[in-house]
Amino acid sequence: MKKQKKFQEKIKKNRKLLKSIGFDDATLTLWSQGKTIPRRHHALRLVEVLSIDINSIPIRVRTSTIR
């Protein structure tokens, strides 16, 4: 199973817990459907709460454009 699919299943399984600690329902839905992935600060919080490895979470990295 790919990292993204495993992550989506983890979010679905722990949805109640994640909502109870302040993650927005819409955000959890987008993550569980694979439409978006967490930013680094959210990924670090997920690692802490779910006791999972940071490498198991697809992380969105900000990119900057030089003009």
C-alpha positions as CSV (number, residue, x, y, z in Angstrom):
1,M,0.0,0.0,0.0
2,K,1.4,3.4,-0.9
3,K,2.2,6.0,1.7
4,Q,-0.8,8.2,0.7
5,K,-3.3,5.4,1.0
6,K,-2.0,4.3,4.4
7,F,-2.1,7.9,5.6
8,Q,-5.7,8.2,4.3
9,E,-6.7,5.0,6.2
10,K,-5.0,6.3,9.4
11,I,-7.0,9.6,9.2
12,K,-10.3,7.7,8.7
13,K,-9.6,5.4,11.6
14,N,-8.6,8.2,14.0
15,R,-11.0,10.9,12.8
16,K,-12.8,11.3,16.2
17,L,-9.6,11.7,18.1
18,L,-8.2,14.2,15.6
19,K,-11.4,16.2,15.7
20,S,-11.3,16.2,19.5
21,I,-7.9,17.8,19.6
22,G,-8.8,20.6,17.2
23,F,-8.3,19.4,13.6
24,D,-11.1,20.8,11.4
25,D,-13.6,18.3,10.0
26,A,-13.1,19.7,6.4
27,T,-9.4,19.3,6.7
28,L,-9.7,15.7,7.8
29,T,-12.1,15.0,5.0
30,L,-9.7,16.4,2.4
31,W,-6.8,14.4,3.8
32,S,-8.8,11.2,4.0
33,Q,-9.9,11.6,0.4
34,G,-6.4,12.3,-0.8
35,K,-7.3,15.8,-2.1
36,T,-4.7,17.5,0.0
37,I,-1.9,16.6,2.3
38,P,-0.8,18.2,5.6
39,R,1.7,20.9,6.0
40,R,4.8,20.2,8.1
41,H,3.4,21.7,11.3
42,H,0.2,19.5,11.0
43,A,2.3,16.5,10.2
44,L,4.4,17.0,13.4
45,R,1.2,17.2,15.4
46,L,-0.1,14.0,13.8
47,V,3.1,12.2,14.7
48,E,2.8,13.2,18.3
49,V,-0.9,12.3,18.6
50,L,-1.0,9.1,16.6
51,S,2.5,7.8,17.6
52,I,3.5,7.3,14.0
53,D,6.7,7.9,12.1
54,I,7.0,11.2,10.3
55,N,8.1,9.3,7.1
56,S,4.7,7.7,7.0
57,I,3.0,11.0,6.3
58,P,3.0,12.7,3.0
59,I,3.9,16.3,3.8
60,R,3.2,19.4,1.7
61,V,6.3,21.6,1.5
62,R,6.0,25.3,0.7
63,T,7.8,26.4,-2.4
64,S,8.7,29.9,-3.2
65,T,8.9,31.5,-6.6
66,I,11.7,33.8,-7.3
67,R,10.6,36.8,-9.4
